């Protein structure tokens, strides 16, 4: 490297070389970043959510809450059983339903329904919810997550596809739960 | 022999490593650092090497695919010769590594070794601790079972609480909208390539600085660190009272390292590998996920935080903790090194140790969780049923059927989420019992909608019978005045029968 103000031929070549590498890296960074963020950007385009069927209305007796399972609409070849998801379906009356995510609104553990006491209880940190999903006690800040549902051709369908989490829930599931 | 020497010379002429290796191994260390207190750093390094070796061995069989990982672990456990032992070595190695890193850190803290000029060594040590924890968490995920699956859910739930960026962070972490194949693949990449790569680099820097700056001398009360004079004093110390690291100090490191590896192997052989527990099938909900040993304290803290405190504590707590660790050498870079003259440092260690031990212990029996099967598996002790009225026994039935037992213990059986009820009648009057059952309160759900008036009456009659033999149940003193006479016996029924 030359020490005075004049720039040598080699010094200039080195600087141009660095600049050239910088340009290449910048150009490559675009596809690399797009690749790394693909799981986020795809979600933002809302291509994860779809309507999935849980079965016919007749499978869910009125006034009762039953476990239903569905295959996540967005799957990859190596997902195996992890793409199967469970949810709690409460048929209030007729075509009036509530479909709760299995995940506790505290930290996502699977809540269990106890028809005897009419409570959902979480095995992790002791969260409890009433039969309508409202928070009953424990650490959760809100009630259970609810999937939007509709009854079509005698089938109960819900809009699902993303793991419900406390921070994302409001935007994710389209509506706020009854007790949020 | 001459041939070996010649071959050695041939290589060294080309590699030129003999001189620097000799220089490093014979560099003088203060004599009093050849202590059993100074063996934890090298032990952590040795366990890390064990983890690298066993990790590579596991990768020969393990399949990082959500549909195959669990099966490949079963294959390792049951079919591959000694696969279970290598898994056990790796699992116990991780437990030992976390423990030894923490002990090493504690020793460095108490001996004031983070002070000038070793601030950066400490800072890199903090990063090494974080990476060790990162390896522990990602490793737990690779053991792709129910605990791993729901542990990821907990991680996602915590990450989602970050303001604005939460949902994006969750999808970045999971590699998609749900915990599935992409999630395991990226945790595999983190556990096997990214974090170990960084660990190797940072361990190298950490060691380089230990060699360049010299090992911390044994702290003497009253010998203060001053930036202007310390380096000169240390140099003098190693000249006057120094000894070559090899063999003067290294033999203790060697003994302890061998002992630690032996302990890991003994635990592995005796206790065997960790899991995997049930298959990672999210539709199997009969599960009570628990994190691995080193995260149990966090699991306990999360159940004790009041709901409103939780998000701030989860998001700000780690920032404060890590910030404090990183700033420590800059806030306290000079002065007293000896723990004998640093009572606050000693108390801090004690407080942290007691807190971690207490929370870990609590997480061992999770008193905050309802015991899901108590209502159908824990009987009501006979003494609470003998010589009772039909109504009271009916109430005992309600107590079981409505799953009160899941949260309330009788004679130590049942859940511990709510208070034990062995002598509840002494504490609450009948009216208070009714109100508590129907409206809930505190941490108790309201049962008003789930109990008929007859059930409530029976239940409260039963609860009223729960008092020690010699002690009368609590009664509302004003009731006698208001209604005249002693209406105590039927008071449990009365409020319900009135409008």
HADDOCK unambig.tbl for C-alpha pairs under 7 A between the chains (distance, minus, plus):
assign (segid A and resid 37 and name CA) (segid B and resid 172 and name CA) 6.68 0.50 0.50
assign (segid A and resid 39 and name CA) (segid B and resid 171 and name CA) 5.82 0.50 0.50
assign (segid A and resid 39 and name CA) (segid B and resid 172 and name CA) 6.02 0.50 0.50
assign (segid A and resid 39 and name CA) (segid B and resid 175 and name CA) 5.33 0.50 0.50
assign (segid A and resid 39 and name CA) (segid B and resid 176 and name CA) 4.88 0.50 0.50
assign (segid A and resid 40 and name CA) (segid B and resid 168 and name CA) 5.50 0.50 0.50
assign (segid A and resid 40 and name CA) (segid B and resid 171 and name CA) 5.40 0.50 0.50
assign (segid A and resid 40 and name CA) (segid B and resid 172 and name CA) 5.92 0.50 0.50
assign (segid A and resid 48 and name CA) (segid B and resid 177 and name CA) 6.59 0.50 0.50
assign (segid A and resid 69 and name CA) (segid B and resid 283 and name CA) 6.67 0.50 0.50
assign (segid A and resid 76 and name CA) (segid B and resid 181 and name CA) 6.83 0.50 0.50
assign (segid A and resid 78 and name CA) (segid B and resid 65 and name CA) 5.81 0.50 0.50
assign (segid A and resid 78 and name CA) (segid B and resid 66 and name CA) 5.77 0.50 0.50
assign (segid A and resid 78 and name CA) (segid B and resid 67 and name CA) 5.62 0.50 0.50
assign (segid A and resid 78 and name CA) (segid B and resid 181 and name CA) 5.09 0.50 0.50
assign (segid A and resid 79 and name CA) (segid B and resid 66 and name CA) 5.27 0.50 0.50
assign (segid A and resid 79 and name CA) (segid B and resid 67 and name CA) 5.72 0.50 0.50
assign (segid A and resid 79 and name CA) (segid B and resid 180 and name CA) 5.08 0.50 0.50
assign (segid A and resid 79 and name CA) (segid B and resid 181 and name CA) 4.24 0.50 0.50
assign (segid A and resid 80 and name CA) (segid B and resid 66 and name CA) 5.91 0.50 0.50
assign (segid A and resid 80 and name CA) (segid B and resid 67 and name CA) 4.03 0.50 0.50
assign (segid A and resid 81 and name CA) (segid B and resid 67 and name CA) 6.50 0.50 0.50
assign (segid A and resid 81 and name CA) (segid B and resid 281 and name CA) 5.28 0.50 0.50
assign (segid A and resid 82 and name CA) (segid B and resid 66 and name CA) 6.98 0.50 0.50
assign (segid A and resid 82 and name CA) (segid B and resid 179 and name CA) 6.83 0.50 0.50
assign (segid A and resid 82 and name CA) (segid B and resid 180 and name CA) 5.24 0.50 0.50
assign (segid A and resid 82 and name CA) (segid B and resid 280 and name CA) 6.40 0.50 0.50
assign (segid A and resid 82 and name CA) (segid B and resid 281 and name CA) 5.46 0.50 0.50
assign (segid A and resid 82 and name CA) (segid B and resid 282 and name CA) 6.06 0.50 0.50
assign (segid A and resid 83 and name CA) (segid B and resid 180 and name CA) 6.20 0.50 0.50
assign (segid A and resid 84 and name CA) (segid B and resid 282 and name CA) 6.30 0.50 0.50
assign (segid A and resid 84 and name CA) (segid B and resid 283 and name CA) 6.40 0.50 0.50
assign (segid A and resid 85 and name CA) (segid B and resid 282 and name CA) 5.67 0.50 0.50
assign (segid A and resid 85 and name CA) (segid B and resid 283 and name CA) 5.59 0.50 0.50
assign (segid A and resid 86 and name CA) (segid B and resid 282 and name CA) 6.65 0.50 0.50
assign (segid A and resid 86 and name CA) (segid B and resid 283 and name CA) 4.94 0.50 0.50
assign (segid A and resid 107 and name CA) (segid B and resid 153 and name CA) 6.90 0.50 0.50
assign (segid A and resid 107 and name CA) (segid B and resid 154 and name CA) 4.75 0.50 0.50
assign (segid A and resid 107 and name CA) (segid B and resid 157 and name CA) 5.09 0.50 0.50
assign (segid A and resid 107 and name CA) (segid B and resid 158 and name CA) 6.85 0.50 0.50
assign (segid A and resid 108 and name CA) (segid B and resid 153 and name CA) 5.38 0.50 0.50
assign (segid A and resid 108 and name CA) (segid B and resid 154 and name CA) 5.59 0.50 0.50
assign (segid A and resid 108 and name CA) (segid B and resid 157 and name CA) 6.17 0.50 0.50
assign (segid A and resid 109 and name CA) (segid B and resid 150 and name CA) 6.04 0.50 0.50
assign (segid A and resid 109 and name CA) (segid B and resid 153 and name CA) 6.94 0.50 0.50
assign (segid A and resid 110 and name CA) (segid B and resid 285 and name CA) 5.77 0.50 0.50
assign (segid A and resid 116 and name CA) (segid B and resid 401 and name CA) 6.35 0.50 0.50
assign (segid A and resid 116 and name CA) (segid B and resid 402 and name CA) 5.34 0.50 0.50
assign (segid A and resid 117 and name CA) (segid B and resid 402 and name CA) 4.61 0.50 0.50
assign (segid A and resid 117 and name CA) (segid B and resid 403 and name CA) 6.18 0.50 0.50
assign (segid A and resid 117 and name CA) (segid B and resid 450 and name CA) 6.35 0.50 0.50
assign (segid A and resid 118 and name CA) (segid B and resid 450 and name CA) 6.42 0.50 0.50
assign (segid A and resid 123 and name CA) (segid B and resid 288 and name CA) 5.28 0.50 0.50
assign (segid A and resid 123 and name CA) (segid B and resid 369 and name CA) 5.99 0.50 0.50
assign (segid A and resid 123 and name CA) (segid B and resid 370 and name CA) 6.94 0.50 0.50
assign (segid A and resid 124 and name CA) (segid B and resid 288 and name CA) 6.22 0.50 0.50
assign (segid A and resid 124 and name CA) (segid B and resid 289 and name CA) 6.62 0.50 0.50
assign (segid A and resid 124 and name CA) (segid B and resid 369 and name CA) 6.43 0.50 0.50
assign (segid A and resid 125 and name CA) (segid B and resid 303 and name CA) 5.04 0.50 0.50
assign (segid A and resid 125 and name CA) (segid B and resid 368 and name CA) 6.04 0.50 0.50
assign (segid A and resid 125 and name CA) (segid B and resid 369 and name CA) 5.39 0.50 0.50
assign (segid A and resid 126 and name CA) (segid B and resid 368 and name CA) 5.63 0.50 0.50
assign (segid A and resid 126 and name CA) (segid B and resid 369 and name CA) 4.09 0.50 0.50
assign (segid A and resid 126 and name CA) (segid B and resid 370 and name CA) 5.85 0.50 0.50
assign (segid A and resid 136 and name CA) (segid B and resid 445 and name CA) 4.79 0.50 0.50
assign (segid A and resid 137 and name CA) (segid B and resid 443 and name CA) 5.12 0.50 0.50
assign (segid A and resid 137 and name CA) (segid B and resid 444 and name CA) 5.90 0.50 0.50
assign (segid A and resid 137 and name CA) (segid B and resid 445 and name CA) 5.68 0.50 0.50
assign (segid A and resid 138 and name CA) (segid B and resid 443 and name CA) 6.12 0.50 0.50
assign (segid A and resid 139 and name CA) (segid B and resid 303 and name CA) 6.38 0.50 0.50
assign (segid A and resid 139 and name CA) (segid B and resid 306 and name CA) 6.47 0.50 0.50
assign (segid A and resid 139 and name CA) (segid B and resid 307 and name CA) 5.03 0.50 0.50
assign (segid A and resid 140 and name CA) (segid B and resid 307 and name CA) 6.18 0.50 0.50
assign (segid A and resid 141 and name CA) (segid B and resid 307 and name CA) 5.45 0.50 0.50
assign (segid A and resid 161 and name CA) (segid B and resid 177 and name CA) 6.58 0.50 0.50
assign (segid A and resid 162 and name CA) (segid B and resid 177 and name CA) 4.53 0.50 0.50
assign (segid A and resid 162 and name CA) (segid B and resid 178 and name CA) 5.49 0.50 0.50
assign (segid A and resid 163 and name CA) (segid B and resid 177 and name CA) 6.04 0.50 0.50
assign (segid A and resid 163 and name CA) (segid B and resid 178 and name CA) 4.93 0.50 0.50
assign (segid A and resid 165 and name CA) (segid B and resid 156 and name CA) 6.96 0.50 0.50
assign (segid A and resid 165 and name CA) (segid B and resid 157 and name CA) 5.01 0.50 0.50
assign (segid A and resid 165 and name CA) (segid B and resid 160 and name CA) 6.19 0.50 0.50
assign (segid A and resid 166 and name CA) (segid B and resid 157 and name CA) 6.03 0.50 0.50
assign (segid A and resid 166 and name CA) (segid B and resid 160 and name CA) 6.48 0.50 0.50
assign (segid A and resid 166 and name CA) (segid B and resid 161 and name CA) 6.64 0.50 0.50
assign (segid A and resid 167 and name CA) (segid B and resid 160 and name CA) 4.48 0.50 0.50
assign (segid A and resid 167 and name CA) (segid B and resid 161 and name CA) 4.40 0.50 0.50
assign (segid A and resid 167 and name CA) (segid B and resid 166 and name CA) 6.19 0.50 0.50
assign (segid A and resid 167 and name CA) (segid B and resid 167 and name CA) 6.85 0.50 0.50
assign (segid A and resid 168 and name CA) (segid B and resid 160 and name CA) 6.05 0.50 0.50
assign (segid A and resid 168 and name CA) (segid B and resid 166 and name CA) 6.70 0.50 0.50
assign (segid A and resid 168 and name CA) (segid B and resid 167 and name CA) 5.17 0.50 0.50
